[in-house]
């Protein structure tokens, strides 16, 4: 009986921990800082490997496409995008400090 109580306490603790990590508005588990760091590291490594393996032709096409996109955007659109990026960045910093 004593072992069952220990297991129930541990299970209850585990359930409450998972519940605290759940985002109530979306019903998804909240990503903890170490998980986020690991995910971002994996994405960065995968991107670096992809860039290291691309040919000169692929690299030139990718950069030409990027430059063309940047030229096609008006100054007003650029400023609007930068403002939105700054706001999103400030919000993400605020969210990280709350964790």
Backbone atoms as SQL, in Angstrom:
CREATE TABLE atoms (id INTEGER PRIMARY KEY, chain TEXT, resi INTEGER, resn TEXT, atom TEXT, x REAL, y REAL, z REAL);
INSERT INTO atoms VALUES
  (1, 'A', 1, 'UNK', 'N', 0.827, -1.198, 0.000),
  (2, 'A', 1, 'UNK', 'CA', 0.000, 0.000, 0.000),
  (3, 'A', 1, 'UNK', 'C', 0.862, 1.249, 0.000),
  (4, 'A', 2, 'UNK', 'N', 1.942, 1.189, 0.754),
  (5, 'A', 2, 'UNK', 'CA', 2.835, 2.330, 0.849),
  (6, 'A', 2, 'UNK', 'C', 3.471, 2.642, -0.510),
  (7, 'A', 3, 'UNK', 'N', 3.812, 1.582, -1.280),
  (8, 'A', 3, 'UNK', 'CA', 4.386, 1.782, -2.605),
  (9, 'A', 3, 'UNK', 'C', 3.368, 2.410, -3.546),
  (10, 'A', 4, 'UNK', 'N', 2.106, 1.996, -3.438),
  (11, 'A', 4, 'UNK', 'CA', 1.057, 2.579, -4.271),
  (12, 'A', 4, 'UNK', 'C', 0.900, 4.064, -4.000),
  (13, 'A', 5, 'UNK', 'N', 0.977, 4.452, -2.730),
  (14, 'A', 5, 'UNK', 'CA', 0.879, 5.867, -2.383),
  (15, 'A', 5, 'UNK', 'C', 2.031, 6.658, -2.999),
  (16, 'A', 6, 'UNK', 'N', 3.237, 6.076, -2.945),
  (17, 'A', 6, 'UNK', 'CA', 4.397, 6.745, -3.537),
  (18, 'A', 6, 'UNK', 'C', 4.207, 6.918, -5.038),
  (19, 'A', 7, 'UNK', 'N', 3.730, 5.852, -5.695),
  (20, 'A', 7, 'UNK', 'CA', 3.518, 5.925, -7.135),
  (21, 'A', 7, 'UNK', 'C', 2.443, 6.943, -7.477),
  (22, 'A', 8, 'UNK', 'N', 1.367, 6.968, -6.697),
  (23, 'A', 8, 'UNK', 'CA', 0.302, 7.934, -6.942),
  (24, 'A', 8, 'UNK', 'C', 0.800, 9.359, -6.762),
  (25, 'A', 9, 'UNK', 'N', 1.618, 9.569, -5.739),
  (26, 'A', 9, 'UNK', 'CA', 2.168, 10.903, -5.527),
  (27, 'A', 9, 'UNK', 'C', 3.068, 11.299, -6.685),
  (28, 'A', 10, 'UNK', 'N', 3.906, 10.361, -7.130),
  (29, 'A', 10, 'UNK', 'CA', 4.792, 10.657, -8.250),
  (30, 'A', 10, 'UNK', 'C', 3.995, 10.894, -9.523),
  (31, 'A', 11, 'UNK', 'N', 2.995, 10.068, -9.764),
  (32, 'A', 11, 'UNK', 'CA', 2.158, 10.225, -10.946),
  (33, 'A', 11, 'UNK', 'C', 1.402, 11.536, -10.885),
  (34, 'A', 12, 'UNK', 'N', 0.865, 11.853, -9.718),
  (35, 'A', 12, 'UNK', 'CA', 0.155, 13.118, -9.558),
  (36, 'A', 12, 'UNK', 'C', 1.060, 14.298, -9.797),
  (37, 'A', 13, 'UNK', 'N', 2.284, 14.190, -9.309),
  (38, 'A', 13, 'UNK', 'CA', 3.257, 15.250, -9.521),
  (39, 'A', 13, 'UNK', 'C', 3.578, 15.377, -10.998),
  (40, 'A', 14, 'UNK', 'N', 3.731, 14.229, -11.663),
  (41, 'A', 14, 'UNK', 'CA', 4.045, 14.244, -13.080),
  (42, 'A', 14, 'UNK', 'C', 2.895, 14.853, -13.874),
  (43, 'A', 15, 'UNK', 'N', 1.664, 14.487, -13.532),
  (44, 'A', 15, 'UNK', 'CA', 0.496, 15.022, -14.218),
  (45, 'A', 15, 'UNK', 'C', 0.397, 16.524, -14.001),
  (46, 'A', 16, 'UNK', 'N', 0.634, 16.975, -12.773),
  (47, 'A', 16, 'UNK', 'CA', 0.547, 18.409, -12.517),
  (48, 'A', 16, 'UNK', 'C', 1.656, 19.160, -13.241),
  (49, 'A', 17, 'UNK', 'N', 2.828, 18.547, -13.373),
  (50, 'A', 17, 'UNK', 'CA', 3.919, 19.175, -14.116),
  (51, 'A', 17, 'UNK', 'C', 3.548, 19.309, -15.580),
  (52, 'A', 18, 'UNK', 'N', 2.998, 18.249, -16.158),
  (53, 'A', 18, 'UNK', 'CA', 2.575, 18.319, -17.551),
  (54, 'A', 18, 'UNK', 'C', 1.452, 19.325, -17.732),
  (55, 'A', 19, 'UNK', 'N', 0.550, 19.377, -16.780),
  (56, 'A', 19, 'UNK', 'CA', -0.549, 20.329, -16.867),
  (57, 'A', 19, 'UNK', 'C', -0.029, 21.756, -16.826),
  (58, 'A', 20, 'UNK', 'N', 1.001, 21.996, -16.032),
  (59, 'A', 20, 'UNK', 'CA', 1.546, 23.348, -15.956),
  (60, 'A', 20, 'UNK', 'C', 2.278, 23.723, -17.233),
  (61, 'A', 21, 'UNK', 'N', 2.719, 22.718, -18.004),
  (62, 'A', 21, 'UNK', 'CA', 3.404, 22.997, -19.258),
  (63, 'A', 21, 'UNK', 'C', 2.439, 23.106, -20.427),
  (64, 'A', 22, 'UNK', 'N', 1.160, 22.911, -20.199),
  (65, 'A', 22, 'UNK', 'CA', 0.180, 22.949, -21.270),
  (66, 'A', 22, 'UNK', 'C', -0.309, 24.372, -21.471),
  (67, 'A', 23, 'UNK', 'N', -0.341, 24.788, -22.724),
  (68, 'A', 23, 'UNK', 'CA', -0.863, 26.102, -23.062),
  (69, 'A', 23, 'UNK', 'C', -2.382, 25.975, -23.137),
  (70, 'A', 24, 'UNK', 'N', -3.092, 26.629, -22.225),
  (71, 'A', 24, 'UNK', 'CA', -4.544, 26.468, -22.128),
  (72, 'A', 24, 'UNK', 'C', -5.272, 26.966, -23.360),
  (73, 'A', 25, 'UNK', 'N', -4.774, 27.998, -24.009),
  (74, 'A', 25, 'UNK', 'CA', -5.488, 28.565, -25.145),
  (75, 'A', 25, 'UNK', 'C', -5.435, 27.658, -26.368),
  (76, 'A', 26, 'UNK', 'N', -4.391, 26.873, -26.521),
  (77, 'A', 26, 'UNK', 'CA', -4.245, 26.048, -27.710),
  (78, 'A', 26, 'UNK', 'C', -4.280, 24.560, -27.410),
  (79, 'A', 27, 'UNK', 'N', -4.153, 24.182, -26.152),
  (80, 'A', 27, 'UNK', 'CA', -4.169, 22.782, -25.789),
  (81, 'A', 27, 'UNK', 'C', -2.885, 22.054, -26.154),
  (82, 'A', 28, 'UNK', 'N', -1.813, 22.791, -26.419),
  (83, 'A', 28, 'UNK', 'CA', -0.536, 22.177, -26.762),
  (84, 'A', 28, 'UNK', 'C', 0.400, 22.281, -25.571),
  (85, 'A', 29, 'UNK', 'N', 1.354, 21.360, -25.500),
  (86, 'A', 29, 'UNK', 'CA', 2.360, 21.450, -24.444),
  (87, 'A', 29, 'UNK', 'C', 3.264, 22.624, -24.723),
  (88, 'A', 30, 'UNK', 'N', 3.606, 23.318, -23.683),
  (89, 'A', 30, 'UNK', 'CA', 4.480, 24.469, -23.805),
  (90, 'A', 30, 'UNK', 'C', 5.921, 23.993, -23.945),
  (91, 'A', 31, 'UNK', 'N', 6.653, 24.605, -24.843),
  (92, 'A', 31, 'UNK', 'CA', 8.042, 24.231, -25.074),
  (93, 'A', 31, 'UNK', 'C', 8.924, 24.882, -24.015),
  (94, 'A', 32, 'UNK', 'N', 9.714, 24.077, -23.332),
  (95, 'A', 32, 'UNK', 'CA', 10.592, 24.646, -22.315),
  (96, 'A', 32, 'UNK', 'C', 11.862, 25.170, -22.982),
  (97, 'A', 33, 'UNK', 'N', 12.610, 25.982, -22.253),
  (98, 'A', 33, 'UNK', 'CA', 13.757, 26.682, -22.814),
  (99, 'A', 33, 'UNK', 'C', 14.793, 25.732, -23.401),
  (100, 'A', 34, 'UNK', 'N', 15.114, 24.662, -22.692),
  (101, 'A', 34, 'UNK', 'CA', 16.131, 23.741, -23.204),
  (102, 'A', 34, 'UNK', 'C', 15.658, 23.026, -24.465),
  (103, 'A', 35, 'UNK', 'N', 14.362, 22.721, -24.533),
  (104, 'A', 35, 'UNK', 'CA', 13.820, 22.098, -25.740),
  (105, 'A', 35, 'UNK', 'C', 13.910, 23.064, -26.916),
  (106, 'A', 36, 'UNK', 'N', 13.593, 24.319, -26.653),
  (107, 'A', 36, 'UNK', 'CA', 13.644, 25.338, -27.703),
  (108, 'A', 36, 'UNK', 'C', 15.073, 25.513, -28.210),
  (109, 'A', 37, 'UNK', 'N', 16.021, 25.592, -27.279),
  (110, 'A', 37, 'UNK', 'CA', 17.425, 25.745, -27.668),
  (111, 'A', 37, 'UNK', 'C', 17.878, 24.571, -28.524),
  (112, 'A', 38, 'UNK', 'N', 17.522, 23.369, -28.115),
  (113, 'A', 38, 'UNK', 'CA', 17.924, 22.172, -28.857),
  (114, 'A', 38, 'UNK', 'C', 17.300, 22.160, -30.246),
  (115, 'A', 39, 'UNK', 'N', 16.011, 22.523, -30.328),
  (116, 'A', 39, 'UNK', 'CA', 15.330, 22.559, -31.626),
  (117, 'A', 39, 'UNK', 'C', 15.996, 23.571, -32.550),
  (118, 'A', 40, 'UNK', 'N', 16.295, 24.754, -32.015),
  (119, 'A', 40, 'UNK', 'CA', 16.932, 25.787, -32.825),
  (120, 'A', 40, 'UNK', 'C', 18.344, 25.381, -33.251),
  (121, 'A', 41, 'UNK', 'N', 19.077, 24.716, -32.374),
  (122, 'A', 41, 'UNK', 'CA', 20.416, 24.230, -32.729),
  (123, 'A', 41, 'UNK', 'C', 20.345, 23.220, -33.871),
  (124, 'A', 42, 'UNK', 'N', 19.372, 22.312, -33.797),
  (125, 'A', 42, 'UNK', 'CA', 19.208, 21.315, -34.853),
  (126, 'A', 42, 'UNK', 'C', 18.869, 21.983, -36.184),
  (127, 'A', 43, 'UNK', 'N', 17.948, 22.962, -36.151),
  (128, 'A', 43, 'UNK', 'CA', 17.570, 23.666, -37.370),
  (129, 'A', 43, 'UNK', 'C', 18.765, 24.410, -37.957),
  (130, 'A', 44, 'UNK', 'N', 19.543, 25.050, -37.094),
  (131, 'A', 44, 'UNK', 'CA', 20.721, 25.792, -37.546),
  (132, 'A', 44, 'UNK', 'C', 21.744, 24.852, -38.180),
  (133, 'A', 45, 'UNK', 'N', 21.988, 23.716, -37.538),
  (134, 'A', 45, 'UNK', 'CA', 22.947, 22.749, -38.062),
  (135, 'A', 45, 'UNK', 'C', 22.483, 22.192, -39.407),
  (136, 'A', 46, 'UNK', 'N', 21.201, 21.897, -39.510),
  (137, 'A', 46, 'UNK', 'CA', 20.655, 21.364, -40.751),
  (138, 'A', 46, 'UNK', 'C', 20.795, 22.386, -41.879),
  (139, 'A', 47, 'UNK', 'N', 20.519, 23.647, -41.568),
  (140, 'A', 47, 'UNK', 'CA', 20.647, 24.725, -42.560),
  (141, 'A', 47, 'UNK', 'C', 22.105, 24.888, -42.995),
  (142, 'A', 48, 'UNK', 'N', 23.040, 24.857, -42.047),
  (143, 'A', 48, 'UNK', 'CA', 24.459, 24.993, -42.377),
  (144, 'A', 48, 'UNK', 'C', 24.939, 23.845, -43.256),
  (145, 'A', 49, 'UNK', 'N', 24.482, 22.632, -42.967),
  (146, 'A', 49, 'UNK', 'CA', 24.851, 21.483, -43.789),
  (147, 'A', 49, 'UNK', 'C', 24.303, 21.632, -45.200),
  (148, 'A', 50, 'UNK', 'N', 23.079, 22.107, -45.299),
  (149, 'A', 50, 'UNK', 'CA', 22.457, 22.299, -46.607),
  (150, 'A', 50, 'UNK', 'C', 23.235, 23.334, -47.414),
  (151, 'A', 51, 'UNK', 'N', 23.603, 24.449, -46.773),
  (152, 'A', 51, 'UNK', 'CA', 24.354, 25.490, -47.467),
  (153, 'A', 51, 'UNK', 'C', 25.754, 25.008, -47.847),
  (154, 'A', 52, 'UNK', 'N', 26.365, 24.199, -47.003),
  (155, 'A', 52, 'UNK', 'CA', 27.707, 23.693, -47.293),
  (156, 'A', 52, 'UNK', 'C', 27.698, 22.737, -48.484),
  (157, 'A', 53, 'UNK', 'N', 26.594, 22.048, -48.690),
  (158, 'A', 53, 'UNK', 'CA', 26.507, 21.057, -49.761),
  (159, 'A', 53, 'UNK', 'C', 25.964, 21.615, -51.069),
  (160, 'A', 54, 'UNK', 'N', 25.515, 22.865, -51.082),
  (161, 'A', 54, 'UNK', 'CA', 24.938, 23.393, -52.312),
  (162, 'A', 54, 'UNK', 'C', 26.041, 23.772, -53.309),
  (163, 'A', 55, 'UNK', 'N', 25.716, 23.692, -54.577),
  (164, 'A', 55, 'UNK', 'CA', 26.681, 24.027, -55.619),
  (165, 'A', 55, 'UNK', 'C', 26.738, 25.536, -55.801),
  (166, 'A', 56, 'UNK', 'N', 27.724, 25.989, -56.546),
  (167, 'A', 56, 'UNK', 'CA', 27.850, 27.427, -56.828),
  (168, 'A', 56, 'UNK', 'C', 26.624, 27.935, -57.584),
  (169, 'A', 57, 'UNK', 'N', 26.115, 27.124, -58.496),
  (170, 'A', 57, 'UNK', 'CA', 24.930, 27.510, -59.271),
  (171, 'A', 57, 'UNK', 'C', 23.715, 27.674, -58.357),
  (172, 'A', 58, 'UNK', 'N', 23.509, 26.727, -57.452),
  (173, 'A', 58, 'UNK', 'CA', 22.387, 26.816, -56.511),
  (174, 'A', 58, 'UNK', 'C', 22.528, 28.038, -55.618),
  (175, 'A', 59, 'UNK', 'N', 23.751, 28.301, -55.174),
  (176, 'A', 59, 'UNK', 'CA', 24.000, 29.455, -54.313),
  (177, 'A', 59, 'UNK', 'C', 23.697, 30.756, -55.055),
  (178, 'A', 60, 'UNK', 'N', 24.152, 30.842, -56.303),
  (179, 'A', 60, 'UNK', 'CA', 23.911, 32.049, -57.094),
  (180, 'A', 60, 'UNK', 'C', 22.412, 32.261, -57.317),
  (181, 'A', 61, 'UNK', 'N', 21.700, 31.195, -57.645),
  (182, 'A', 61, 'UNK', 'CA', 20.255, 31.296, -57.862),
  (183, 'A', 61, 'UNK', 'C', 19.527, 31.723, -56.589),
  (184, 'A', 62, 'UNK', 'N', 19.942, 31.149, -55.458),
  (185, 'A', 62, 'UNK', 'CA', 19.313, 31.493, -54.177),
  (186, 'A', 62, 'UNK', 'C', 19.528, 32.965, -53.842),
  (187, 'A', 63, 'UNK', 'N', 20.751, 33.440, -54.017),
  (188, 'A', 63, 'UNK', 'CA', 21.051, 34.839, -53.704),
  (189, 'A', 63, 'UNK', 'C', 20.394, 35.796, -54.691),
  (190, 'A', 64, 'UNK', 'N', 20.339, 35.419, -55.976),
  (191, 'A', 64, 'UNK', 'CA', 19.653, 36.256, -56.966),
  (192, 'A', 64, 'UNK', 'C', 18.170, 36.389, -56.630),
  (193, 'A', 65, 'UNK', 'N', 17.574, 35.281, -56.245),
  (194, 'A', 65, 'UNK', 'CA', 16.154, 35.285, -55.877),
  (195, 'A', 65, 'UNK', 'C', 15.921, 36.184, -54.667),
  (196, 'A', 66, 'UNK', 'N', 16.809, 36.092, -53.674),
  (197, 'A', 66, 'UNK', 'CA', 16.698, 36.925, -52.469),
  (198, 'A', 66, 'UNK', 'C', 16.851, 38.405, -52.808),
  (199, 'A', 67, 'UNK', 'N', 17.854, 38.733, -53.626),
  (200, 'A', 67, 'UNK', 'CA', 18.071, 40.130, -54.012),
  (201, 'A', 67, 'UNK', 'C', 16.891, 40.685, -54.794),
  (202, 'A', 68, 'UNK', 'N', 16.308, 39.875, -55.675),
  (203, 'A', 68, 'UNK', 'CA', 15.154, 40.319, -56.450),
  (204, 'A', 68, 'UNK', 'C', 13.963, 40.598, -55.537),
  (205, 'A', 69, 'UNK', 'N', 13.754, 39.739, -54.552),
  (206, 'A', 69, 'UNK', 'CA', 12.664, 39.948, -53.590),
  (207, 'A', 69, 'UNK', 'C', 12.858, 41.250, -52.833),
  (208, 'A', 70, 'UNK', 'N', 14.095, 41.515, -52.415),
  (209, 'A', 70, 'UNK', 'CA', 14.378, 42.742, -51.671),
  (210, 'A', 70, 'UNK', 'C', 14.174, 43.985, -52.529),
  (211, 'A', 71, 'UNK', 'N', 14.503, 43.910, -53.806),
  (212, 'A', 71, 'UNK', 'CA', 14.329, 45.049, -54.702),
  (213, 'A', 71, 'UNK', 'C', 12.862, 45.316, -54.998),
  (214, 'A', 72, 'UNK', 'N', 12.061, 44.268, -55.019),
  (215, 'A', 72, 'UNK', 'CA', 10.644, 44.409, -55.350),
  (216, 'A', 72, 'UNK', 'C', 9.822, 45.033, -54.222),
  (217, 'A', 73, 'UNK', 'N', 10.343, 45.027, -53.017),
  (218, 'A', 73, 'UNK', 'CA', 9.605, 45.542, -51.862),
  (219, 'A', 73, 'UNK', 'C', 9.779, 47.056, -51.785),
  (220, 'A', 74, 'UNK', 'N', 8.666, 47.770, -51.603),
  (221, 'A', 74, 'UNK', 'CA', 8.740, 49.224, -51.490),
  (222, 'A', 74, 'UNK', 'C', 9.275, 49.625, -50.119),
  (223, 'A', 75, 'UNK', 'N', 9.671, 50.889, -49.995),
  (224, 'A', 75, 'UNK', 'CA', 10.218, 51.388, -48.726),
  (225, 'A', 75, 'UNK', 'C', 9.171, 51.298, -47.613),
  (226, 'A', 76, 'UNK', 'N', 7.922, 51.611, -47.927),
  (227, 'A', 76, 'UNK', 'CA', 6.851, 51.561, -46.924),
  (228, 'A', 76, 'UNK', 'C', 6.635, 50.128, -46.427),
  (229, 'A', 77, 'UNK', 'N', 6.630, 49.179, -47.356),
  (230, 'A', 77, 'UNK', 'CA', 6.467, 47.779, -46.971),
  (231, 'A', 77, 'UNK', 'C', 7.641, 47.314, -46.117),
  (232, 'A', 78, 'UNK', 'N', 8.833, 47.766, -46.464),
  (233, 'A', 78, 'UNK', 'CA', 10.033, 47.394, -45.714),
  (234, 'A', 78, 'UNK', 'C', 9.945, 47.908, -44.282),
  (235, 'A', 79, 'UNK', 'N', 9.533, 49.180, -44.123),
  (236, 'A', 79, 'UNK', 'CA', 9.412, 49.763, -42.788),
  (237, 'A', 79, 'UNK', 'C', 8.332, 49.059, -41.972),
  (238, 'A', 80, 'UNK', 'N', 7.220, 48.720, -42.610),
  (239, 'A', 80, 'UNK', 'CA', 6.140, 48.003, -41.935),
  (240, 'A', 80, 'UNK', 'C', 6.624, 46.639, -41.445),
  (241, 'A', 81, 'UNK', 'N', 7.359, 45.931, -42.302),
  (242, 'A', 81, 'UNK', 'CA', 7.882, 44.615, -41.936),
  (243, 'A', 81, 'UNK', 'C', 8.887, 44.721, -40.792),
  (244, 'A', 82, 'UNK', 'N', 9.766, 45.719, -40.855),
  (245, 'A', 82, 'UNK', 'CA', 10.756, 45.895, -39.793),
  (246, 'A', 82, 'UNK', 'C', 10.092, 46.210, -38.457),
  (247, 'A', 83, 'UNK', 'N', 9.053, 47.042, -38.481),
  (248, 'A', 83, 'UNK', 'CA', 8.328, 47.367, -37.257),
  (249, 'A', 83, 'UNK', 'C', 7.683, 46.111, -36.666),
  (250, 'A', 84, 'UNK', 'N', 7.059, 45.314, -37.519),
  (251, 'A', 84, 'UNK', 'CA', 6.436, 44.069, -37.054),
  (252, 'A', 84, 'UNK', 'C', 7.487, 43.114, -36.487),
  (253, 'A', 85, 'UNK', 'N', 8.651, 43.043, -37.138),
  (254, 'A', 85, 'UNK', 'CA', 9.737, 42.187, -36.640),
  (255, 'A', 85, 'UNK', 'C', 10.211, 42.644, -35.270),
  (256, 'A', 86, 'UNK', 'N', 10.360, 43.950, -35.092),
  (257, 'A', 86, 'UNK', 'CA', 10.805, 44.483, -33.799),
  (258, 'A', 86, 'UNK', 'C', 9.795, 44.162, -32.700),
  (259, 'A', 87, 'UNK', 'N', 8.508, 44.330, -33.011),
  (260, 'A', 87, 'UNK', 'CA', 7.465, 44.049, -32.024),
  (261, 'A', 87, 'UNK', 'C', 7.443, 42.567, -31.661),
  (262, 'A', 88, 'UNK', 'N', 7.573, 41.703, -32.672),
  (263, 'A', 88, 'UNK', 'CA', 7.574, 40.261, -32.424),
  (264, 'A', 88, 'UNK', 'C', 8.792, 39.865, -31.588),
  (265, 'A', 89, 'UNK', 'N', 9.935, 40.472, -31.874),
  (266, 'A', 89, 'UNK', 'CA', 11.155, 40.182, -31.117),
  (267, 'A', 89, 'UNK', 'C', 11.002, 40.625, -29.662),
  (268, 'A', 90, 'UNK', 'N', 10.452, 41.818, -29.451),
  (269, 'A', 90, 'UNK', 'CA', 10.247, 42.315, -28.085),
  (270, 'A', 90, 'UNK', 'C', 9.287, 41.405, -27.326),
  (271, 'A', 91, 'UNK', 'N', 8.252, 40.932, -27.992),
  (272, 'A', 91, 'UNK', 'CA', 7.289, 40.030, -27.367),
  (273, 'A', 91, 'UNK', 'C', 7.940, 38.695, -27.007),
  (274, 'A', 92, 'UNK', 'N', 8.775, 38.175, -27.895),
  (275, 'A', 92, 'UNK', 'CA', 9.432, 36.894, -27.600),
  (276, 'A', 92, 'UNK', 'C', 10.394, 37.028, -26.422),
  (277, 'A', 93, 'UNK', 'N', 11.073, 38.156, -26.317),
  (278, 'A', 93, 'UNK', 'CA', 11.970, 38.384, -25.174),
  (279, 'A', 93, 'UNK', 'C', 11.157, 38.454, -23.889),
  (280, 'A', 94, 'UNK', 'N', 10.024, 39.135, -23.932),
  (281, 'A', 94, 'UNK', 'CA', 9.152, 39.235, -22.766),
  (282, 'A', 94, 'UNK', 'C', 8.665, 37.854, -22.342),
  (283, 'A', 95, 'UNK', 'N', 8.267, 37.041, -23.306),
  (284, 'A', 95, 'UNK', 'CA', 7.782, 35.692, -23.000),
  (285, 'A', 95, 'UNK', 'C', 8.884, 34.821, -22.416),
  (286, 'A', 96, 'UNK', 'N', 10.104, 34.948, -22.910),
  (287, 'A', 96, 'UNK', 'CA', 11.211, 34.143, -22.394),
  (288, 'A', 96, 'UNK', 'C', 11.568, 34.536, -20.967),
  (289, 'A', 97, 'UNK', 'N', 11.488, 35.820, -20.648),
  (290, 'A', 97, 'UNK', 'CA', 11.833, 36.253, -19.295),
  (291, 'A', 97, 'UNK', 'C', 10.776, 35.821, -18.294),
  (292, 'A', 98, 'UNK', 'N', 9.539, 35.631, -18.737),
  (293, 'A', 98, 'UNK', 'CA', 8.473, 35.188, -17.842),
  (294, 'A', 98, 'UNK', 'C', 8.632, 33.718, -17.480),
  (295, 'A', 99, 'UNK', 'N', 9.274, 32.934, -18.330),
  (296, 'A', 99, 'UNK', 'CA', 9.482, 31.506, -18.044),
  (297, 'A', 99, 'UNK', 'C', 10.534, 31.400, -17.023);
